[in-house]
């Protein structure tokens, strides 16, 4: 594991949600989003660019966040890249303490805001002002540099079954899949990390969030778990197979992080007080996963 830490690590928090978060009962994940953004008085924005029905999706979150006491929630509708390059819209995003990207289609989301003033504003809010960036379902997948764009592998991992695309780059060297247990996506994620072992896979269940506390550690909240798949030390014949064939995979590392799991990067490293006080240092098997998420290993 490299000792070369990134010098421009973000100050804010990432909340990566597997979709289907509770919006009608205890609303644990949405409540935590408000708290991580600084409380109900802080400005929050909802980005619906991933959705084909943005007004309906906005109404759902307007009600849910309002019921939790949020007093300054604003919809930022982005229909196209012209909207995402509008200076006034970007200023709204840059001034937010919490930015929530809804579900829909991650390709649609990235095509709309990738490389625009709105994306730059999100980085400014997160990296300079400590804002919380949350994404659910498609919004979760889009957070990665290497985004799971499309494809399926229902019965077994298959070579070429899944296509990667460029995401927004808030998360490096970890590829996110969502609705993980509910849609039986373990073979899909295995297809990705077997063919691209440079990446570690994280499958996030519905109503479950993986929270990245800047450089200070990670935790899992909600009703499900996060499944981590690591093929970096696995043996496979996938490079020699035709497209669609099932590879031999030996030595795949699989880790399960249930709700309540929390890890700090290691002793003597800075903490921000947001992790549970008893969060232990990450075990060696998870150290790189944690370092990639918290941007502690240079990606240059």
C-alpha positions as CSV (number, residue, x, y, z in Angstrom):
1,X,0.0,0.0,0.0
2,X,1.4,3.4,-1.0
3,X,2.5,6.0,1.5
4,X,1.9,8.7,-1.0
5,X,-1.2,10.5,0.2
6,X,-3.2,12.8,-2.0
7,X,-2.7,16.4,-0.9
8,X,-6.0,17.8,-2.2
9,X,-8.2,15.4,-0.3
10,X,-11.8,16.7,0.0
11,X,-13.0,18.2,3.2
12,X,-16.6,17.2,2.9
13,X,-18.6,14.0,3.2
14,X,-19.9,11.5,0.6
15,X,-23.1,9.6,1.1
16,X,-23.4,6.7,-1.4
17,X,-26.9,5.2,-1.2
18,X,-27.9,1.9,-2.8
19,X,-31.3,3.3,-3.8
20,X,-34.7,2.8,-2.3
21,X,-34.0,4.8,0.8
22,X,-36.9,5.1,3.2
23,X,-38.8,8.3,2.5
24,X,-42.0,7.7,4.5
25,X,-41.1,6.1,7.9
26,X,-38.0,6.7,10.0
27,X,-36.1,8.2,7.0
28,X,-32.8,7.3,8.7
29,X,-30.7,8.0,5.6
30,X,-32.3,11.3,4.7
31,X,-32.2,12.4,8.3
32,X,-28.4,11.7,8.4
33,X,-28.0,13.6,5.1
34,X,-29.5,16.7,6.7
35,X,-27.2,16.2,9.8
36,X,-24.1,15.8,7.6
37,X,-25.0,19.0,5.7
38,X,-25.0,20.9,9.0
39,X,-28.7,20.7,10.1
40,X,-32.2,21.7,8.9
41,X,-31.4,25.3,8.5
42,X,-28.6,24.8,6.0
43,X,-29.2,25.1,2.3
44,X,-29.9,21.8,0.5
45,X,-30.3,21.2,-3.3
46,X,-31.8,18.3,-5.1
47,X,-30.4,17.4,-8.5
48,X,-32.8,15.4,-10.6
49,X,-30.8,15.4,-13.9
50,X,-30.7,11.5,-13.8
51,X,-34.5,11.3,-14.1
52,X,-36.9,11.5,-17.0
53,X,-39.6,12.6,-14.5
54,X,-37.7,15.3,-12.6
55,X,-40.7,17.2,-11.2
56,X,-42.3,14.0,-9.7
57,X,-39.0,13.0,-8.2
58,X,-38.4,16.4,-6.7
59,X,-41.9,16.5,-5.2
60,X,-41.1,13.2,-3.4
61,X,-37.9,14.5,-1.9
62,X,-39.4,17.9,-1.1
63,X,-42.0,16.3,1.1
64,X,-39.6,13.8,2.7
65,X,-36.9,16.4,3.5
66,X,-39.5,18.9,4.6
67,X,-41.1,16.4,7.0
68,X,-37.6,16.1,8.6
69,X,-37.6,19.8,9.2
70,X,-35.3,20.9,6.4
71,X,-36.2,24.6,5.8
72,X,-34.1,25.6,2.8
73,X,-34.4,22.8,0.2
74,X,-34.3,23.8,-3.4
75,X,-34.8,21.9,-6.6
76,X,-32.1,22.4,-9.3
77,X,-33.7,21.2,-12.5
78,X,-31.1,20.5,-15.2
79,X,-32.6,19.6,-18.6
80,X,-29.4,19.8,-20.6
81,X,-25.8,20.9,-20.5
82,X,-26.8,24.5,-21.2
83,X,-28.5,24.5,-17.8
84,X,-25.5,22.9,-16.2
85,X,-23.3,25.6,-17.6
86,X,-25.5,28.4,-16.4
87,X,-23.5,30.5,-13.9
88,X,-26.6,31.3,-11.8
89,X,-27.4,27.7,-11.4
90,X,-23.8,26.8,-10.6
91,X,-23.8,29.5,-7.9
92,X,-26.8,27.9,-6.2
93,X,-25.0,24.5,-6.1
94,X,-21.7,26.0,-4.9
95,X,-23.5,27.6,-2.0
96,X,-25.3,24.4,-0.8
97,X,-24.3,22.6,2.3
98,X,-25.9,19.4,1.0
99,X,-26.2,18.2,-2.6
100,X,-28.5,15.2,-3.3
101,X,-28.4,13.4,-6.7
102,X,-31.5,11.4,-7.3
103,X,-31.9,8.1,-9.1
104,X,-32.7,7.5,-12.8
105,X,-30.0,6.8,-15.3
106,X,-26.4,7.5,-14.4
107,X,-25.4,8.0,-18.1
108,X,-28.1,10.6,-18.3
109,X,-26.8,12.3,-15.2
110,X,-23.2,12.4,-16.3
111,X,-24.0,13.5,-19.8
112,X,-25.9,16.4,-18.4
113,X,-23.5,17.7,-15.8
114,X,-20.1,16.1,-16.4
115,X,-17.4,18.7,-17.1
116,X,-19.8,21.7,-16.6
117,X,-20.0,24.6,-14.2
118,X,-22.4,22.6,-12.0
119,X,-19.9,19.8,-11.6
120,X,-17.2,22.3,-10.7
121,X,-19.6,23.9,-8.2
122,X,-20.1,20.5,-6.6
123,X,-16.4,20.1,-6.2
124,X,-16.1,23.5,-4.8
125,X,-18.8,22.9,-2.3
126,X,-17.4,19.6,-1.3
127,X,-13.7,20.2,-1.3
128,X,-13.5,23.8,0.0
129,X,-16.7,24.2,2.1
130,X,-17.2,20.7,3.5
131,X,-20.6,20.1,1.9
132,X,-22.2,16.6,1.9
133,X,-22.6,15.1,-1.6
134,X,-25.2,12.4,-1.6
135,X,-26.2,10.1,-4.5
136,X,-28.8,7.4,-4.6
137,X,-29.1,4.6,-7.1
138,X,-27.9,6.2,-10.4
139,X,-26.6,9.1,-8.3
140,X,-24.4,6.6,-6.4
141,X,-23.0,4.9,-9.4
142,X,-22.2,8.3,-11.0
143,X,-19.9,9.3,-8.1
144,X,-17.1,7.0,-9.4
145,X,-14.3,7.8,-11.8
146,X,-15.0,4.4,-13.4
147,X,-18.8,4.2,-13.5
148,X,-20.8,1.1,-14.1
149,X,-22.7,2.3,-17.1
150,X,-24.8,-0.6,-18.3
151,X,-25.0,-4.4,-18.7
152,X,-26.1,-7.5,-16.7
153,X,-24.9,-10.9,-15.7
154,X,-27.7,-12.7,-14.0
155,X,-26.5,-16.3,-13.5
156,X,-22.8,-16.0,-13.5
157,X,-20.0,-13.4,-14.1
158,X,-19.4,-13.1,-17.9
159,X,-16.6,-11.5,-19.8
160,X,-17.8,-8.3,-21.4
161,X,-21.2,-8.4,-19.8
162,X,-20.9,-4.9,-18.3
163,X,-19.6,-1.7,-19.8
164,X,-17.8,1.0,-17.8
165,X,-18.1,4.7,-18.5
166,X,-16.5,7.9,-17.1
167,X,-18.3,9.1,-14.0
168,X,-18.0,12.3,-11.9
169,X,-14.8,11.2,-10.1
170,X,-15.6,11.8,-6.5
171,X,-14.6,8.2,-5.8
172,X,-11.4,6.7,-7.3
173,X,-10.5,3.0,-7.9
174,X,-13.9,1.8,-6.4
175,X,-16.8,1.0,-8.7
176,X,-20.3,1.2,-7.2
177,X,-23.3,-1.0,-7.9
178,X,-26.6,-0.3,-6.3
179,X,-29.9,-2.2,-5.4
180,X,-27.3,-4.9,-4.9
181,X,-28.9,-7.8,-2.9
182,X,-32.4,-6.9,-4.0
183,X,-31.5,-7.3,-7.7
184,X,-29.0,-10.1,-7.3
185,X,-26.1,-8.1,-8.8
186,X,-23.1,-9.9,-7.4
187,X,-22.4,-11.6,-10.8
188,X,-22.6,-8.2,-12.5
189,X,-20.1,-6.7,-10.1
190,X,-17.8,-9.7,-10.3
191,X,-17.8,-9.3,-14.1
192,X,-16.5,-5.8,-13.7
193,X,-13.7,-6.4,-11.1
194,X,-12.6,-9.7,-12.7
195,X,-12.0,-8.0,-16.0
196,X,-10.7,-4.8,-14.4
197,X,-8.9,-5.8,-11.2
198,X,-7.5,-2.3,-10.8
199,X,-10.9,-1.5,-9.3
200,X,-12.5,-2.7,-6.1
201,X,-16.2,-3.3,-6.3
202,X,-18.7,-2.1,-3.7
203,X,-22.3,-3.3,-4.0
204,X,-24.7,-1.3,-1.8
205,X,-28.1,-2.6,-0.8
206,X,-31.3,-0.6,-0.9
207,X,-32.0,1.7,2.0
208,X,-28.3,1.5,2.9
209,X,-25.6,4.1,2.7
210,X,-21.9,4.0,2.6
211,X,-20.7,7.2,4.2
212,X,-17.2,8.5,3.5
213,X,-16.1,11.1,6.1
214,X,-13.5,13.0,4.1
215,X,-10.2,11.5,4.9
216,X,-11.3,10.3,8.4
217,X,-13.0,7.0,7.7
218,X,-16.1,5.2,6.5
219,X,-19.3,3.8,8.0
220,X,-22.4,2.0,6.9
221,X,-26.0,2.9,7.9
222,X,-29.4,1.7,7.0
223,X,-31.2,-1.6,6.6
224,X,-28.8,-3.6,4.5
225,X,-25.1,-4.0,3.9
226,X,-22.2,-3.2,1.6
227,X,-20.5,-6.1,-0.2
228,X,-16.9,-5.5,-1.2
229,X,-15.4,-7.6,-4.0
230,X,-11.6,-7.5,-4.6
231,X,-10.0,-9.4,-7.5
232,X,-6.6,-7.8,-7.4
233,X,-5.0,-11.0,-6.0
234,X,-7.3,-13.5,-7.7
235,X,-6.2,-15.9,-10.4
236,X,-8.4,-15.9,-13.5
237,X,-8.4,-16.9,-17.2
238,X,-10.7,-14.1,-18.2
239,X,-8.1,-12.5,-20.6
240,X,-8.1,-15.6,-22.7
241,X,-11.8,-16.1,-23.0
242,X,-14.3,-15.1,-25.7
243,X,-16.9,-12.5,-24.9
244,X,-19.8,-14.0,-22.9
245,X,-17.8,-16.9,-21.4
246,X,-17.7,-17.5,-17.7
247,X,-14.2,-17.1,-16.2
248,X,-12.5,-19.2,-13.6
249,X,-11.9,-17.1,-10.5
250,X,-9.8,-18.3,-7.6
251,X,-8.9,-16.2,-4.6
252,X,-11.5,-13.5,-4.9
253,X,-11.8,-11.5,-1.7
254,X,-15.3,-10.8,-0.4
255,X,-16.1,-8.6,2.6
256,X,-19.5,-7.9,4.1
257,X,-20.0,-4.6,5.9
258,X,-23.4,-4.5,7.6
259,X,-25.2,-1.5,9.0
260,X,-23.2,-0.1,11.9
261,X,-19.8,-1.1,10.5
262,X,-17.3,1.8,10.8
263,X,-13.6,2.0,10.2
264,X,-10.9,4.7,10.7
265,X,-7.9,4.7,8.3
266,X,-5.3,4.0,11.0
267,X,-3.7,5.1,14.2
268,X,-2.2,8.6,14.3
269,X,-4.2,9.8,11.3
270,X,-6.5,12.9,11.5
271,X,-10.1,12.4,12.6
272,X,-13.1,14.7,12.3
273,X,-15.3,13.5,15.1
274,X,-18.0,12.3,12.8
275,X,-17.2,8.6,13.0
276,X,-18.5,6.5,15.9
277,X,-16.0,7.0,18.8
278,X,-15.3,3.3,18.9
279,X,-14.6,2.9,15.1
280,X,-11.4,0.7,14.9
281,X,-8.7,1.1,12.3
282,X,-9.4,-0.8,9.1
283,X,-8.1,-4.4,9.1
284,X,-5.3,-5.0,6.5
285,X,-7.7,-6.7,4.1
286,X,-9.8,-3.5,3.9
287,X,-7.0,-0.9,4.2
288,X,-6.7,-0.2,0.5
289,X,-10.5,0.0,0.0
290,X,-10.7,2.5,2.8
291,X,-7.7,4.5,1.4
292,X,-9.2,4.6,-2.1
293,X,-12.5,5.9,-0.7
294,X,-10.9,8.5,1.5
295,X,-8.5,9.6,-1.2
296,X,-5.4,8.7,0.9
297,X,-3.6,7.0,-2.0
298,X,-2.6,9.2,-4.9
299,X,-4.4,8.4,-8.2
300,X,-2.0,10.4,-10.4
